[in-house]
Amino acid sequence: MNDLTCIIIGGGHAGLAALKAIQEKTRFKADGRRIRFVLFDRQPCHVRKVMLFRPAAGEEDIKIPWTDLSLEKFEFVQGTVQSVDSREKRIRYTDTQEKDARIHYDLLVTAVGSIVRRPNSDQGGIVLTDPQAAEDIRDRWRTNLRHALGETNPEERRRLMTIAVSGAGISGIETSAELAGAMRKEAAALGLDSSEASVYLLNDKERLFPEGPEKVGQKLERALKKCSVTVLHHRKVMREEAGVVTLNNGEFLRAGLCIWTIGLIPNPILRGMGLPLASDGRVLVDECYRVQGMADVYSIGDCTRIVDPRTGKTDQMTCFEAGMQGSRLGKIVRADLEGSPAPVHKRSRSVIDVFSIGLGQNRGLLWSRKWGLDMIITGKMAWKLKKLAWDGASMLR
C-alpha cells in the first residue's frame, strides 16, 4: 500500500504546532498506511517573527535551521505555493529556481500566517516586517548615534537620538522597550549623554492594551516610562519625511528614525491559492478547521477565520491561539481518518486569557484571567515565562 502524504504549508508557529500534533495523534499511521509528512515554506529556515524587535535592537539571530527543531521525520521543501487543486489533490508551487512544480497530497494543512501591515509608500519610515528590515533599523539608529557624537547643534543631536514607533500594539510596545534600552547602552558606550536617547510610542487609541483591563494598560505605561519610552495617546503618524514625523493632530516630532508596527493582515498569497476567503482575506473553515468545499484540506492560524460556534467570537491573530488550534487539529485529523466524531473549535480565551509582553532585556509583563480573576506577573519571571512560551512555539530542542 502507498504512503499517505500530509503536507503542511507554512513553517510558522501554527504550521509547526499542526505538524507536531498530527504526528503525535496519528503516530505516523492511518488505516495501516504510513503517513509521510512534508513541510513547505518560502524561507530556508524557521523565522521567529514574534521576536523581530530583538535583531532590531541587537545581534540576536532569530532564524533557526529546520534541523534544530525538536520535530522529527518530516521532509522540507522550500518553495512558494501558488494554488491548490482539491479535485486532483495537488498543489502547484514555485521552487527556489523559480521552476513550476506539483506535488500530490492526501491531507493538506494551510498555515501561511500573516504579514505586517504596511503604510502607503509615500509615508516614509521603515516597516518592521522581516529580519532584513530589523537589521536595517539597527544599522540606522546606530549610524544616527555615531553622527550625533560629532553633532554640535543640540536640536539636531536630539533628533538623531530619537526614534518614533508608530503603532502601540504588543509588537510596538516590545519594539519600543527593547530599542530604548539598546540605544541608551550604545550611547553611553560612545560617550554620549544616554539620557538624550529617546523613544516615542505613538498610540492612536486612548490607552495601551485594550485587550485587557485598564489597570494592565496603566502598569505597562509605567513600565515603559522606566524604560525611557514616552507614550503619546490619541496620536497617529501620518507620514515621516526628512526626519520630521507628522501626527494626525497637526503636531510634529523630530526623529532620526520612524518605525511602523501597525498590525497584521492575512498573508496576501492566499488570494491566488484557490481557497474560499472571507471579506478580510482569511480562509473560511468549519468548526473543525476543514476548509469549506475542499475535502481533506484544513486551515489554522493567522490566515484563517476561526469562529467559536458557541459564542460566535473569532480567534485573534496571536501565537497563543495558533498553538491551541494546532494541538486541536491533531485530534481532528485523527478522528477524520478514523471516521469518528471530531472535536469542534472552542475559543481558547473563553477558558483563560493569557497575554505576555516583553519590556526590554530580561523584563516583561504577563497577564492572565480565569474565572474572572486577574493575575499579573512582572519583571524577570514574566520574561522567563514569555521566553519559555516562545521557545515552545518554535519547537526548539
N, C-alpha and C positions, 0 to 999 in steps of 0.2 A: 504494500500500500504506500502511496506517495505521502510525503510530509505535508502538513498544513503550514501555510505561510501567514504569519501575523506581522503586519507592517505598522510601525508607529511613525507618523510624520511629525517631527519636532522633538528636539532633544533638550527642551527646557524642563522646568520643574514638573509640569503636567505630564509631558511625554515620558520622563523618567519614572514618575510615580506609577503611570499606567503600565509601563514595561515591567517594573518590579512586581506589581500586584498581579498582573495576568500570569507571569511566570510562576509566582508562588501558588496561586489558586488552581492553576491547571496542572502544575508540576510537569510542564512541557509536553503534556499528552492530552488527546481528546479522541474518545472512541477508538482507542488502540493505536492511534496515529501520533507520531511525534510532531510537535509544533516547533517550527523554525521561526525565530524572531529576527526581524530586520528593522533597524533604526535609521531613519532618514533625517538629515539635517543639512542646511546650507553651509554651516560652519564646520571646519575640520576638528572642532573640539567643543566641549560644553562651556558656554559663556554664562557666567553668574551675573546676569543682568541686574538683579536687585542690588548688586554691590558696585555699580558703575561709579559711585562717588569716591570709592577707595582709590582707583588709579587716577582720578581727577585731582586728588589731594596728595598722593604719594606714589610709591613704586610698586604697589601690590599688583600681582598678576591674577586676573580673575578668569583666565582661560585654562580649563582643565582638560587634559587629554582623556579621550574616552576610556583608555586602558587604565586610568587611575580611579575609575568609578568602582563602587562595590558591586555593581551588576556584572553578571557573567553570562556566557553562552548566548551572545547576540552578535549579529553581523551589523557593520556600519556601512552605510552608503552616503557619500557626500554628493548632494545634488539638490536641485530646486524642483519640487513637484509642480507640474503645470496643470494637470487635470486628472480627474478620477472618472473612470468608465465603470459604473456599477453593474452594468449588464454583463460585460466581459470580465469583470473583476480585475481590471488592470489600472495601474496608474502610469501616466506619462510624465517623465521628468527630464531635466537637462543636467548632464553630469559636469564635472569640473573642466572638461574640454569643450564645453558648450555643445556637446553632441546630444541629439534626441535619443531617448531610450525608454523602454517599457518594462514593467515587471508585474507579474501576477500576484494577487493576494487572495487569501481565503477570509481573513479578518483584517480590518483596517481601522486604525485609530488616528484621528486628526487632532493634533495638539500643537498647532503652529503659533499659538500665542498672540501677542500684541506687539505693537511698536509705539515708540514715544511720539506723541502728537507734536507736529511741527508748526511754528508760526509761518506767516507768509514770508517769502524770500526777501522782501524789502524791509522786514522788521529788524534785521541785524541780529547781533549776538551769536552765541553758539548753543546748539541744542545737545543736551546730554543723551545721545542716542545709543552709543556703542563704545567699545574700548578705544577706538581711534579718536573719537570725539573727546573722550575722557583725557587721553594723552594730550590732545590739542589744548584743552582747558588748563591742564597742569603746566604745559610749556608757556602758555600765555601769561598766567599770573606770576610764574617765576621770572619770566622776562621783564614783566612790569616792575617787579621788586628790584631787579638789577638796575633798571632805568631810574627808579626812584632814588637809588643810592647816590646818583650823581646829580639829581634834580635840585636846583636852588630855589625854585618857586614853590612855596609851601602848598598852595592850592593844587598845583599840578602833581606834587608829590602825593598828596592825599588822594587825588583821583587815581593815580597809578596803584595805590594801595587799597583801593575799594573795589569790591565785587557786588553786583546786584544779581540776585537769584529770583527769577520770575516764576511763581507757582509754589504754593506753600502746602502741597500735599506731603505725604510721607517722604517721597523722593526729594522734594525741595528742602524739607527740614533736615534730613540726613546729609544732603549735599552742603547746606549752609554751615552746619555744625562742624563737619569734617574739614571744610576749606578754611574756616576761621581759625581752627587750631593749627593747621598746617602752615597757613600764612604767617601767623604770629611767630611760630617757631623758626621759620625760614628768615623772617625779617630780623629777628634777634641775632641769628647766626651771621647775617650780613652786616650787622652793626646799625641797623635802622631802629627807630623807636617802634617797638612792636605794638604799642597801644594805638598807633595810627592805622594799623591794618584793620579794615572794616568790611563786614559782610552785611548787606541789607537783604532781608527776605520779604518779598512783595506778595501780599496775600489779598486776593480780590474778595475774600469773604470777611465776615465780621469777627471771626475768631479762628484759631487753629483747631485742627482735629474735630470737624463737625460730625464725624462718625461716632464719637463718644461723648461723654458728659463734659460740661463746660469746665469743671474743675481739672480735668485732664489737660484740656487745651491751655488753661492758665498755668498748670505745672510745666508743660512743655515750653511755654513762653519764658517762664522764669529760668528754666534750664538753658535755653538758648541765649538769654541775656548773660548768663555766667560764661557762656562760650564766646562772648563778644559778638553775638548776632543780634542785629536790630530788626524787629518785626514791625512792618507797616501794614495795617489792615485797611481794607477797602481801597487797595491800590492795585491797579492792573497796568502792566507795562504795555505801552502802545508800540514803541519802537526804540531801538538803540542805534545811534549814528554818531560817529566821530567822538566817542567817549561820553556822549550825553544820552541818558535814558529818560524818555518822555513818558509820564504817567497819565492815567485817564482823567485825573482831576486838574490837569494842566501844569502840575509841578514837574520839575526837572531834577535829576540826580546825576551827578558827575561820577562816572565809574570807569575803571580801566578794563572791565570785563563784565558782560551781561550773559547770564546762563539761563536757558529756558528749561524748566521742568514742569510742563503744563499738562501732565496726564498721559493716558494711554488710549489707543484706539485699536480695534481688532486688526490683525495682520491683513493688509490690503491684497496679499497674494490670494486670499480666499475668493476674490471676485472672479477669478478665471478658472477656478478648480471645478466648477460644475456642481457645487454643493448648494442646497437650499439655504438662503440667508435671510435674516430678519432685516428690518429697515436700518438698524445700526451697524450692519455688516457682520454680525455674528451668526454662526451656524445654528440652524433650527434642529432641535432634537426633542425626543420624548422624555418621559420621566426616568428612563433608564439609559439616557445618553445615546440612544440609537438615532442616527441621522434620518430625518423624515424622508421616506420614499426610497431609501437605499439600504438593501439588505446587507447585514454583516459589516456595516460601517458605523463607527462610533465617533463621538467628538467630545472633548472636555477642555477645560482651561479657559484662558482669556478670550480665545477665539469663538467661544460657544455661549449661546444664550440658554442658560440652565435655570429653570423655574421650579421652585418647590410647589408640587401640586396641592399641598395642604394650605399653604399661606399665600401663594401667588407671588411671592417675592423672588427676585432674580439674584443669583450669586454675583458677588463683586469680582473684580479682576485683581485677585491677590494670590500670593503664593500659598496662603493657608487654605483657601477654597480649592485651588488646583490639586494640592496634596490629598485632600479629603475625597475629591472626585476621583482621582486616580486609584485610591485604595478601594473605593466602592466599585469602580469599573471592573476590577479583577473578579469580584463576586458576580457581577452582572454577566460578564463573558462566560464564566464557568457555568452559570445557570442556563444561559442561552445554548451553550454547547451540549448540555445535558437534557435540554428540553424541559426544564423545570422553571417555576416562577422566579423572576429576578427581583432583587431588591430595588425599590424606587428611590429617587433622589430625595434627600432630606437636607434642607439648608443647614450647613454646619453651624452658622451663627444663631440658629434657633435653639441650639443646645448650649453653646458657650461662645461668647465674643472674646476674641484674643487679638490684640494688636501689639506689635513690638517695634520700637523706633530707636534707631541709633542716634546718639547725641555726641559724636566725636570719638576720639580714641579711647576705647575701653569704657565707654559710658553709654547708657541707654535708658529707656523707659518702657516698661511692659504694663499694659492694662488689660485686665480680663473682667468679664462679668458673667456670673452664673447665679441662677435663682434670684436675680435682682440685686445681687451683692457685687460691689466693685472691689477689685484688688489691684493695687498699683505697686510695682517694684521699680526702683530707680538705681542708678549707679552701675557698679561693676557687675553685680549679679544679673541685672537686666541685660547687660551687654553679653554676658556669658550665655544666657538663655537664648538670646537672639542669634548668636553665632552658632549655637547648637542646632537651632532650627534651620539656619542657612545650610550648614554642613549636611544635615539630614536630607534636606530637599534636593541638594546637589549629589546625593548618594556618594559622598566621599568615603574612602576607606578609613 
